[in-house]
Amino acid sequence: MQLTAASATAGVHATPPVSLDQLLGTLDTSRFGLDSDEAAARLRTYGANRAGDGHDVHWLPLAYRQVASPMVLILLAAAILSLALGERTEAGIVFAIVLASATLGFLQEYRAADAVAKLRSLLKLNADVLRDGVFEAIAMENVVPGDVVRLRTGSLVPADAVLLSAVALHVDESALTGESFPLEKHEADTSVADDNMVLMGSTVRSGEATALVFATGTGTRFGGIIGALSGREAVTSFSAGIARFGLMMTQLMLLLFAVVLVGNFALGRPLLESLLFAAALAVGVTPELLPAIVSVTMAEGARRLTQKGVIVQRLVAIENLGAMNVLCTDKTGTLTEGHLRLVSAVDSAGATSPQVLTLAARNARLQSAMPNPLDLAIIEAAGLDGTMPAKLGEVPYDFERRRLSVAYADGAGATLVTKGAVASILPLCTHRVAHGTHVDMSSDALQAAETQLAGWSAQGYRVIAVATRSVAREACVAADEAGLTLAGYLIFSDPLKEDIAETVRALHRNGISLTLISGDNRHAVAHAAAAAGISSGRVVTGTDIAGMGERRFAALVHRAHAFAEVTPDQKERIVATLRKAGSTVGYLGDGINDAPALRAADIGISVEGATDAARAAADLILLRQDLRVLLEGIVAGRKAFANTVKYVLVTLSANLGNVISMAAASLLLPFLPMLATQVLLNNALSDLPMLAISADEVDQDLVAHPLRWDFPVLLRSILTLGVVSSLFDGITFFVLYGIAHADAATFQTAWFVESLLTELVVVAVLRTSQSPLARPPRGILLWASLGVAVVAVATPYIPGAGLLGFVPLSPAIMAPVLGIVVAYAVATEFAKRALRAGRRRRASSGGASHAMHSHPRR
């Protein structure tokens, strides 16, 4: 191959040569593509055809994140300074604790990321590639420069390529350009230009083509965009909440560090000791495992979703899933069984007509741009054997015309057969066939056709029209779709699922409003919506909303729950308007016409057998097209969300009170209430049970509604529980210093034990709205908590504990410490109940009810 070294790393050229012949020569290929051996060699040279770095898990960024906190860096700097000054034991302990904590967080995040990567790899997109002279489906990542690919309606363009042939090809490049309307593309003659190029990341909206690949992977234009955005996650309400919370905690951490450092230094304590203590306190107040907890919780959520038959393509979808309160969906396969069967073929008068079936079957067999279930059902019903007439041309289906035409040889002339939506075909017809006779299409006949359609649709049938005319052998263009004769209708059965009404009610019980958005006719949509219990009101059509102003459109979308005869762009507009109104919107679709709406939604949901374009645009893939599966996935997503917020509430409620009390005590006592190494050890041990939060059970009432962050409620809970914690810290200080007159080592040891045990108590009490005795922790959370409790009590008596400044505690000290812990547990339970009663009062008057509250319903 005549390729440069530079081109071998990035496909071939980000911009192709100006001549098609020059490009064929540079790629050392032909219009007949590559053989398998050459393709395998090029794959080794260029690497996988992936725009980003795929699903690989990189350990270095994860490792860096464990020590990226300013306070951890200050702590490490202080430890290095201690080492330089000869304080080897203290420095070694600090290094060991920080390393252990960082290693734990790294392992959890790495395992979570690896688990998600493996789940994503279950879904592979394919491309139709000409290899060894035959088109075959291969994994998209195995496409190489020099391949010839076939594109049809619904195809995802696998790489940057130049068109070798094109028939009525329209490509959606909105993922690259933001342009919402599909662009018409033409085959390259001799020169190469934008109108005969297709790019990775775009989708075929209509038509068919073959194309020569000239750039793959990071060498594509899409790859360049992905590279520029590398590492940037989509901003969701959940991630925005995490960022806001992180900023708040960073500010608190820096303030605490400054106050404690200055205060202790002013009291005449050594600078290094003050620095270590202040940094340890600042680290202690922050939930430093939050990134790991978020990753682990989301990975656990992805695992749970997989068990329910839902594959997660983008992890942020789990965050949005917990907040989703509006689900938009088509009816085919979601409300219905999804198994189309041709019931009958009739003429315009409703009489059975084998001729209509024959015409439709020839159209279905000869068209090549858009494989679809309707055509499969027609071919199966017709049972055609033998040779088909010669195909002369095709006008592919598109979602504006909503019809498909094929011309084939018929004796000395040619016949054009058009089939599609009844509303699209009837205006083109000047005649019709009734009982074998050709008659004019009168206004009365048009009214009768509308009545027929309404009757069939009201029974749940899907109907398409078939029309025909004679054309010149050399012609087959959209202009030929005029002066047609209506041959008749094809009537399909796709019954509603037996339990769909109950499923819709279950969605409503879980706070999810269902909106039906379909390209089918208004009568069929009205029947499905009423039978499923979605809406008994007026069905809004695409004609109704065409050209409607934004304000009026927004008001209509807020009221309506069923839309019919809508285009892909109108679907996208409906979803965008719902989001703009404050809803978190999910969209379930499986066709090329659904791709724009899937991208516009907060959560794009598709199915395993969907078109490539729909699957690529989706965040979640259902292995079974069933709303109950999706509902189970939604509950799993809410559990993941709830457990993340639970970690924040539990950790801060315990840490905030303890750290503030410790900071105050350091300024009031003649000694530090706890040594820096003891603070770090306390923090590390209390984090261990938190790693099990991701698998913890969640109260049923919490997952019965959409959830999202409510910072005022969360902050109110943290401050209230922090005051309770500080109150008992004050009692502990008084008992140890004022009554027992404990020396520094005894005080520090006793408070270490008390502080660690109270943090475990908070886990048990706050993880549920019920009594911890009625609903205790289970599984790994229970055993982790018990294990840390044993370590806490046993630490003063372990050989070598003196290196950390611990001393054995007498029963006279240990007994009141344990008594204070029990009293603290009771007080925290009462505080929790009081907070919950307050939330209920505010909820009854229109306020929030949880730290992550219910999303408003439509």
Secondary structure, 3 states (H helix, E strand, C coil): CCCCCCHHHCCCCCCCCCEHHHHHHHHCCCCCCECHHHHHHHHHHHCCCCCCCCCCCCHHHHHHHHCCCHHHHHHHHHHHHHHHCCCHHHHHHHHHHHHHHHHHHHHHHHHHHHHHHHHHCCCCCEEEEEECCEEEEEEHHHCCCCCEEEEECCCECCCEEEEEEEEEEEEECHHHHCCCCCEEECCCCCECCHHHEECCCCEEEEEEEEEEEEECHHHCHHHHHHHHCCCCCCCCHHHHHHHHHHHHHHHHHHHHHHHHHHHHHHCCCCHHHHHHHHHHHHHHHCCCCHHHHHHHHHHHHHHHHHHCCEEECCCHHHHHHHHCCEEEECCCCCCECCCCEEEEEECCCCCECHHHHHHHHHHHHHCCCCCCHHHHHHHHHHCCCCCCCCEEEEECCCCCCCEEEEEEEECCEEEEEEEEEHHHHHHHEEEEEECCEEEECCHHHHHHHHHHHHHHHHCCEEEEEEEEEEECCCCCCHHHCCCEEEEEEEEEECCECCCHHHHHHHHHHCCCEEEEECCCCHHHHHHHHHHHCCCCCCCEEHHHHCCCCHHHHHHHHHHCCEEECCCHHHHHHHHHHHHHCCCCEEEECCCHHHHHHHHHCCEEEEECCCCHHHHHHCCEEECCCCHHHHHHHHHHHHHHHHHHHHHHHHHHHHHHHHHHHHHHHHHHCCCCCCCHHHHHHHHHHHHHHHCCHHHCCCCCCCCCCCEEECHHHHHHHHHHHHHHHHHHHHHHHHHHHHHCCCCHHHHHHHHHHHHHHHHHHHHHHHCCCCCCCCCCCCHHHHHHHHHHHHHHHHHHHCCCHHHHCCCCCCHHHHHHHHHHHHHHHHHHHHHHHHHHHHHHHHHHCCCCCCCEEECCCC
